[in-house]
Amino acid sequence: MLRKTVLLSGIAVGVAAGWAVAVQAQPALNENGEIVLKTITVTTPLRRASALERSTSSVTVIGEKDIDQSAAPDLQSLLKIYTGVTMTANGGQGATSGVSLRGFSSSQTLVLVNGVRMGSATSGTPNLSSIPLASVERIEIAKGGHSAQYGADAMGGIINIITKQGGACENGKSYCGSWTTGVTHPWGGFASGNISGTAENGIEYGLGANVLGTQGFDFTTGLKENDRDGFLQGSVNLSLAKDVEWGRVYIDGLYTRGRNHYDGYNTTVPDSADTHNFSGRFGARIDHSDDWFSTIELTSSLDKAKQFRASKKGDTYKTERYGVFVSTQKAFNTDKIDHIVVAGGEFYHEKVAGAAYATPQRDISALFAQYSIDYASLLIDAGVRYDHNQQFGDKTTYNIGASYEIEPELILRTSYATGFRAPTFNDLYFPGSGNPDLKTETSKSFEIGLNWHISQQTSFDIVVYQNNAKNQIIWQQITADENSSWAPYNVTSRTRGIEASLSHRLDEAWAVKASIDLRKPINKERFDPNSPNGDDYNGKYMPNADRFKASGELSYRPDENLDLIARVLYGSSRYSNAANTKKLSDYITADFVATYAFDQQSKIKLSVENVFDKQYQTKDGYRMPGRTMSLGFTRSF
């Protein structure tokens, strides 16, 4: 069945004239008429600057233009269309949501802000609603195992959100920026502004602020509360940097404060929360010579939620994380081979507050090394990392990858990596549900891919992968009443998949894009014998995992002032429990975006998400947003 689906999916990609879910370097022609790739630099996969087109693992880059041309009102809506990404949400804006990569869970996908680990150490997942799109400059998604670079939680990959930075302005001015304001339906509004530039003393600065609010809609099905679940949020982001005689110093941070309303499982428990989130770093780069430098960073993050219902207070959950990161990078050449060696260490302290956890804090320390060689058309990356977790002891992970340039426009890549994740505080100690006997999750991941710039107008990317996870932690419902209880267990899983994307420009006005995302996430052993009824789940699909997704885009630009974009997304059915007895229906949604520029400084944008008001769920019991509209005006200076 899988082979047939892969074959049909491949034919579908070929027939649909295009779709690019991954942003790749766009080809151009030199004076001899030869294709030349514009170099795009990414930092996430190897924790150092490297060329996107020669990456040894699959990387997607989402830039400011991609964000601006999306109908998405928030980060989770933006990410859902990209290959390899699975989104689950307990409703609309402000709701609890999870993002995962290639069949792994959201707690097995590491989310960073400017390279800083964020999220709750209790749930193991980040508050995605705390990252407003107005503050984002670009997003780098590195798929596949990356524990050898980042340690725990990077089994499925990494999503690194880079906030807006300072520096030189394209218009040549010493400063530049923009402000945006608009309204939404369900009724709400938004306003944001940012300024950046370089001061006379050489300080590069960037500052932004954002506020948004919506009355929302009723998130849940089957619960007694029939009300709107609204969301209100404010945020600020800051970036400062300066080149000095011996290197560079920099600081950046993002702080958000929000209030979201949701439905509790009965009318006596909290139904609202005030949230506080912060992620920041202070660092310095020390240049020892032209080909050797070292970096030191101090990092900090906060994830806090205070629950309440009316004037009645509920629990407060808080994660504080403080860390230090040091590394040194040396480049050298021997004959025809270029070498890059990176070595360093990392330490961070996690502390949680809220429930009565048996162990409320832990320390994690690590040492790592990476080695890359570039010889003619062959590039090889290898890395190894040793982690010491105060609770779970030692773990060593490694990865190796290769990229081979068959032709200047045709590149083959492959990689193999191991990964791990320690159980969260909730997994271990949550009152009445935690399982202190849980084992550390481990994984092995392999992929092979091909990127082909067929012509200046057409590009194609395809990758086949397999992930094996041992002791993967899933939570299973124990009782089904209104006070339902859940418990975590270790299982073994295997996911095989294929991702393909194609983009094609028909002419100067018309362009099309398309992609497919097919995977088979399977439970590979008997469910924990202590589970209810001792059920055997061998061969069943993992819960809340995408099995097939397809997307298409048609864009039309009749003149330099008007842009029209239509997108469609198909999501197949998914199972919501380990026994595969509950199944969420498949769905098709369509989005539309129209942007009109009055001049070089002013533009208006109309976006409609879920145009046909499709009712669907990505998490059992929770409605996804129906038709949502936004009308905004932006003025640049």
N, C-alpha and C positions, 0 to 999 in steps of 0.2 A: 504494500500500500504506500509506504514512504517513497519507494523508488518511482512509482507512478505519479505521485504528487510532485516530486522533484522535477520529473520530466515535463509534466504539464505546466508547472510554474515557470520552468526555463523557457518553454515555448511562449507563455504569456508575456514574459519580459521581452522576448524578441519581437513579438507582434506589436506590443504597445510601444510606440516609437519614443521611448525614453523615460527616464526618471532618475533623478540623482538624489538619493537620501543622504549620501555622504558628500560634504563639500570638499572637492579635490582641487588641486592646482589647475587653473585653466590654461589650455595650450595657446601658443601664439606662434607666428612664423617669423623667422629671422630674414635677413636680406637675401639669403640664398634659397628661401622658400622652404626651409626645414622647420619641423615642429620643435619649439623650445618651451619647456615647462617653466612657468613662473614659480619661483621657490616660495613655499609657504612654510614658515617655521613653527613648530609646536614644541612645548616643553613637558607635557604630561607623561607620555609613555616611558621615557628614560630618566625623567626628573632632571633633564638638561635640554638645551636647545638642539633640535634636530630637524631635518627636512621632512616634511609630510610625505612627499611622493616616494621617499626611500625608506619609510617606516617599515620595520619588520613585523609589526602587528597592525590590526585594523584600527584606524583612527578616523573619527568624524569631527569636523570643525564647523561650528555654527557661529557665523559672524553677525555683526550689527545689522547688516543688510538683510540677512535671513530672518532675524528677529523682527525687523521693521516690516517685512513683507508677510509676516505670519498673522493670522487672525487670533492667535492664542492670547488670552488675557493673563496667563501666569506660566510659570516654568513647567509644571507638569503637563499642561496642554501643549506647550511647545515641543516637548521631548517625545511625545507619544507617537509621532509620525515616523521617527527615524528607525532604521533597521537595527535589530539587536536589542532595542529598548522595549521593556514592558512597563506599563503604568497601571497601578491600581489606586483608586481614590474612593474615599468615603463621602463623596459628594462633590460640591463645587469649590469655589475659591475659599481658602482658609481651612478646608477639610483636611483630615489626616490622609496622607497619600504616600505611596511608595514607588520608587523607580528601581528597576533591576535590569541586568544585562545577560542575554544569552541563556535564559532558563534558570539562572541563579536567583536567590531571593533578594529583596531590597536591603537586608542586613549584610548580604555578601557582595554588595556593590558600594565602593567607597566614593563618597561625595566630598569634594574639596571646594573651598572658596579661596582663590589666589594661592592654591597649594596647601592650605591649612585644613586639617581634618575638622569636620563639623558634625553635628548631630548628637543625639541622645545616647549616652552609654547605658541607659536603662532599656529602651526599646531597641537600640541598635540601628535606628534609622534617623535621617535628618528631617527637619521641618522644612519641606520644600517651599511651602507658602511664605517662608521668611526671606526668600530671595526674590525681590521684585525685578521684573524684566527691565524696568527703566534704569536699573543700576548695572546691567550686564553689558560688557563689551564683546565678549566672545565665550564660547563654551567648547571645551575639548573633551571628546568621549573616546577613551582608549579601551577597546574591548579585548577580552581574554585575560588570563591570569597575570597580575602585576604585583604580587606579594613580594617578589624579589626586590622591587623598588620601594614599595610603600608599606609592606608588612600586612597586618591583619586587615580583613574585610575587603581586600581587593581581589577576591577570587574570580568574580565575574568581570571586573574591570573598574575603571575610574571615570567619574564625571567631574571635571574641574571647571568651576565657574569663575571667570576672570572679570572682576568689576572694572568700571571705566577708569582709565589711567590718565595721567597728565602728559605733558610734552608739547612738541611743536604742533602748530595748527596748519592744516592744509592750505588755508587762505593766506598764509604768510604773516598773520597778525601775531602779536605777543600773547593774545588770549582769544578764546572762542568758546562757544557753548550754544545751548538751546533751551527752550522751555516748551512744555506741552501741556495742554489741558483738554478735557473732553468729558463726555457723558456716556453711560452704558445702560443697557437693558438686559436682565432685570435692573431696575433703576439704581443708579449709582453714578459715581464720577471719579475722575483722577486728575492729578496735576503733578508735574515733575519738572525739575530744572537741573542743569549741570553746567559747570564752567571748568575750563582747563587751559593750560598754557605753560609758559616758562617765564619766571620772573627775571629781573635784571641781574640778580645774584646767581642765576643758574638753577634755581630750584624749580623742578617740574612739579606742577600741582594739578590736582583734579578734585572737584568737590561736587557732590550731587545730593539732592533731596527728593523725596517722593511721598505722596499720600494718595490712597485710593480707598474706596468703600463701595459696597454693594448690599442691597437688601437681600440678595440671594433667593433661594427657593427651599422647599422642604426636601432635605437630603434623603431621608430614610423611607423604606417601605415596611409596612406591618407594625410600626410602633405607634403609640398612642398620641404622640405629639404631632399635631398638624399645624406647623408654623414655618415661617421663613427662617432660614439659617443664614444670617448676614455675616459680613466680614468687614473689618476696618483695620487699616495698617498705615504706619508711617515709617520712613527709613531715611538714613543718611549714609553716604559712603565717602571715603576720603582716601586720597593717594598723594604722597609726597616723595620726591626722589631728587638726589643731587649727585652729579659726578664730582669726585674730589681727586686730588693728586694721586692717591694710592688706590683708588677704586671707585666705589659707589655706595651710598647709603640710601635706604628707602623704608617707607612705612605705608601700610594701607590697612583699611578696616571697613567693615560693613556692620551697621547696627540697625535692627528693626524691632518695632514694637507693634503688636497687633491684638485685636480682640475678635474671636470667632465664636459663633453660636452653632451648636450641633444638637442632635437628639440623643439623650441617654437611653439605656435599655428599659428604664421605667421613669415615672414622673417624680421620683424622690431623689435621684442622683443628679450630679452636676450636668448642666447642658450648655455651659459657656466656659471660655478660658481666656485669660490674658497671657500673652506670650512675649518673651524677651529673647532675642537671639543676637549674638555677636561673634564675629570672626575677625581676627587681626594678626598682624605680624610686624616685627621691626627687624630689619636685616642690614647686613653689610657685605659687600664683595671686596675682597682684597686681591689686587692684581700683583702677583709676584714677578711676572714677566709677560711677554706678549702671548705665550702659550700655556700659562699656568696661573690659576687663580683659586682662591678659597672663598667659601661662603659660610656665614653664621647667621641664624635666624632665631628669634624668640617669638613663640606663637602662643595664642590664647583663643579659646572659644567658650561660648556660654549658650546653653539651651535650657530655657526655663518656662514652665507653664503653671499658672495658678488657676485651678478649676473653681467654679462656683455656680450656683443657681439662685437668681435674684439676689437677696442679701445673705444667703446662706453660703458660707465658705466650704470649699472642698479641699482636696489634696493639692499640694504643690510639689512638682517634680522638677529637679534641677540637675544639670550636668555641668561641671566646670572642668576644663581641660587646659593644662599649661605644659608647654614643651620647649625644647631647644633642638635645633637641627644644625649640624656642621658637615661640610663636605669640602673636598679639594679635587680639582680637575686639571689634568695635565694632558696636553696634546703633543705628539712628536711624530717624526717620519723616519722610516727605515727603507731605503731604496725606493720602491714604488708603492709602499704601503703606508697609509695614514693610520695612526693609532690615537685612541682617546681612552684614558684611564680615569675613573672616578672612584673615590673611596670616602666613607664618612660614617657618621653615627647619628642616632636620634634617641631622644628620651622624652616621654610625656607622662604626666600624672593625671589620672581621672578620679573625680570625686563626685558622688551622687548624693542627693537628698530627696526625701519624700517618703516612700514606703519604708517599712522596717527591714532593710536589707541586712543580711548577716554580715556581709563585708561591704562597706560603703565606698571603698576606694582601692585603687591598685596602681602600680607603676609598670610601665612598659619601656624597655630599652632595647636598642638594636645597633648592629654594625652591618655595613653593606659595602659591596664593591661591584663595579661594572667595568667591562672592557669591550671596546669596539674597534674593529679593523675595517678599513675601506681599501679594497684592492681592485682597481679597474672597475669592472661591472658588478663586483661582489661586495656586499656589506654584511657584516656579522656583528650582532650585539649579544652579549652574555652578561648575566648578573647573578649574584648570590647574596643572601641576607640571613643573618642570625638574629632572632628575636628572643628576648627573655620576658615572659609575662609573670608577674608576681604570683598570680594564682595558678597558672597552668604550666609553668616551667619553660623549657626551651623548644624552639622550632627553627629549622633551617629550610629555606625555600630557594629556588633557583629558576632561571629561565635562559633560553637561548633562541635566537631568531636570526633569519637570514633574508636578505633582499637581493635579487639578481636582476639586472637590467638586460633583458633579452635583446631589446631594441630601445632606442631613446624614448619611445612612446609605449613600451610594453614591459611591465615590471612584475616579476613573480616574487611572492613573499611567503614565508612560513615561520612558525614559532611554536615552541613548547614551553610550558610553564607549570610550576607547582604553586599551590596557594594554601592558606589556612585562615581560620577565624575562630577566636575564642568566644565562648558563650557570653551573652550580655548579662547584666545584673538582673534583668527581668527573667531571662532564661533560667538562671540559677536560683534566684532568691525571692521572686515575687510572691507575696504572702498568699498561701493557699493554692498556688499554681506552679511555682518554680520547681525545677528538678536539679538538685545539686550534684547528681550523678552524671550529668551530661558530659560528653567527650568533646574535645576540640575538633572542629570541622577541618577537613583537608580536601584538596582537589588537585587534579591533573588536567591540563587543557592543551589542545593541539588545534592548529588551524593552518590552512594553506589557501592563498588567495592570489588573484591576478587582477592587475589594474592596467587598462588599455585605453589610451587616448587614440581612438581610431582616426580621428581627423580633428581639425580645429573646431568643428561644430559638434562632435560626438565623442563621448567618453563612456566607459563601461567598467564596472568593478564587480567581482564575484569572489566569494569566500565560502569554504566548507570547513566546519569545525566539529570537534567533539569535546565535551566536558564530562569528567567523572568526579563525583563528589562522594566522599566517605564521611559518615557521621553527620550528614546534613541535618540541621535542626528545623523541624516543622512543628507548628502548634496545631493540636487537634482538639475539637470540641468534645467535651466529656458528657455534659448534660445539655438538653435542648430547651429547658424552660427559660423564663424571662431573666432569671439570674444565672444564665448559662456560664459554665466554667470551662476553662481550656487548660491544656498541659503540653509542654514541649517534649519531643522525643528525637532521638538520633535515627536517621535512615540513610541508605545509600541510593544515589541517583545517577543517571546518565542522560546527557542531552546531546543529540546530534542535530545539526542544522545547516542551512544554507542561506546566505544573504546575497542578493544581487541588485544592482542599481544601474540605471542607464539614463543619460541625459543627451538631448539632441536639440540643436537650434535649427529651426526650419528656414528662417530668414531673419532679417534685422528686427522684425516685429514679433514673430511667433517663436515660442520655445516650449518643449514638452519634457517632462521628467517622469520616471516610474521606478518602482522597486518592489521586491518581494522579500519576505522574511518567513522562512519555513523552519520549524524545529519540532523535535520529538523529545520532551522532557519526561523521563520514565523513572518511577520508583523501582529499584533493582533488588529489594530484599523484603522479607516478611516484616510487617510493621512491628513495633516494639511489643513484646509479649505481655507487657503490663497494661497495654491499651485496652479499651472496652471491647469485649468479645474476642480479643486476640486476633483481630482481622488480618488476613493475608493480603497485602497491597502490592505484591510483586507484579510488575508489568503494567500497573496503572499509571495514569498521568499524575505528575506533581500538581498540587493545588495552586490555583491562581496564576498559572503559567500560560503565556501565549503559545499557540500551536501554529497559527498562520496569520500573516498580516500582509496586506498589499496596499500600495498608495500610488496615486497619480497626480500630476500637476500640469496645468495648461496656463501659460502666461502670454499676455498680449500687450505690446507697447506701441500704439499707433503713432505716437510722437514723443518727444523728450519730456513732456509734462505729465502724461497719463500712463499709469501702470495698472493693469487688470490681471488678477491671478485667481484661478479656481483650483481647488484641491479636493480630492476624494480619498477616504481611508476606509478600508475594509478590515474588520477584526473578526476572526473566527470565534466560535464558541470555546469556552474554557470551563474546566471543572473547578468548583470552589471548595471541594473537600478531598481528603486523601482517598476516601473510599470510592470516589467518582460517582456518587449517587446524586449530587447536585451539580447542575450544569447551567451556566449562563449563556444566553443566546448570542449568536453572531450579530454583527451590526455593520451598517454603512453610514458614514457621516460625510457631509460636504461643507467646505468652507469657501468664503469669497472675500477678497480684499481688493479695494480700489484706492489708489493714491493719486492725488492731483497736486502738482506743484505750480503755484501761482508765479513764482520766480525762484531764484536760487536760495532764498532765505525762508520762504513760506510754503507750507503744504498742508493739505487736509487728507485725512485717512478715514475710510469707512470699512469696517470689517464685520463679517457675520460668521460666527462659528456655529456648526450644526444647522445649516440653512433650513433643512427640512424637518427640524425639531424631532429627531429620532430619539426615542426613549430606550436607554440601554444601561447596563451595569458592568463595571469592571471588578466590583467587589459585592458579594452576595448581600442583599438588603439595602444597598445604597444606590440612589439614582445619580447618574452622570448629568451634567448640565444639558438642558434642551437648547433651543435657539437663543443665542446671546449676540447682542449687537454693541458696537462701539463706534463712536464718532469723535475724532480728535483733531486738534489743530496744533501744528508745531511751527515755531519761529526760531530760526538760527541767527546767530550774530557772530 
